[in-house]
Amino acid sequence: MTTKKKKSKAMKFLEKLTGGPLTFADLFRSIREGEEWTQEEYGKLLGLSRQKVCDIEKGRRLPSPEKAVEYAKILGYHPESFAKLIIEEQIKKAGLKLKVIDAA
């Protein structure tokens, strides 16, 4: 992803911890772990089964951009960040060499 903005210190820190660019799975899991919720508690809050939470955290399943925005709102995060990560991963999974750029 390229943007005209510099990466935030928090984003650089997360990428250093994860060893590469932040994925939706990394973000999704780190929010749950930061709040010290079990997968079952997290799922109940978001309307998901424990297994679906596990699948998202392991990167085996990606929610739709619409669902990602819904989760962001429930959790109190910026919906744009969640949607952007999902769209970037969909593009990558499709094997397209495209970049997601923030609108001015």
N, C-alpha and C positions, 0 to 999 in steps of 0.2 A: 504494500500500500504506500502510496506517496501522497503527501499533503504539503502545502506551503507552510504549515505550522511546524514548529519543533516538537519533538516528542516530549511529553511531560516527564518529570523525574519519576513519578509513580510508574508510568509505562516502561521506562528504561529499567527500573528496579524489577518489575514483574518479568520482563523479557530476560533479564540476567538470571533470575530464579528458575525460570522454565527452560533456559538454554536456547531460546529462539523466539520468534515472533509469537505473540499471545494468540491463543486459539480460544474459541468459544468454550470448549471443554475445560481449559485451564481456568478461565474466568468463572465459569459456572461452579466448578469445584472449589475454587479459592473463596468465593463468597460464602458457600456453605460452611467450609472449614473455619473461616474467619468468625462466623457467627456461632460456631460450635454446635451446629445442628446435625442431627443424624440424617441419613438419606431419607428416612421415613418422614421425619419432621419437615424437611425441605419439600418433599413431594406433596405433603398435605397442604402446605402453604401455597404451592404453585398448581395444585390440582393434578399431580402426576403420581404414578405408582413409584415405589422404591426402585423397581427394576428399570423404569424409564429414566429416573434420575441417574442411576448407575450407568446406563447406556450413553447418556449425554456426557457425563463426566469422563468416560473412557473414550469418547469420540466415535463411538459406534453408531450414534444417531444424532442428527442435527434437527433442531426444531425449525419450523418455517420462520421467515422474517417476522411475520405477524405474531407468532407465538413468542418469539424472542422479545419483541416490543412489549407484549403483555407481561412477560416475566420481569422485564426491567422496571416497569411501572409498579408492579407488586412489591418488588425489592427496593424501590426508591433510587434506581440508577437511571442514567441518561438512556432513553430508548434508542437514540441514534447510534450509540456505541455498540449496543447489542446487535442491532440490525446490520451494521457495517461488518462486524465480525462474521455473522452468518453468511452474508452475501459474498464476502471475500472467500470463505471456505467453499461455497457452492461453485464459484468461478474456478477456484483451484482444482476442485474435484472433477469438474468438467474438462480439465486439461487446457483451459483457455489462458492465454498469456495477456491478460488484461489487468488493469490497476483500478482500484476504487479510490477516487479522489474526492475530498471534501468540497462541497459547493461553497462558493465565495459568499 
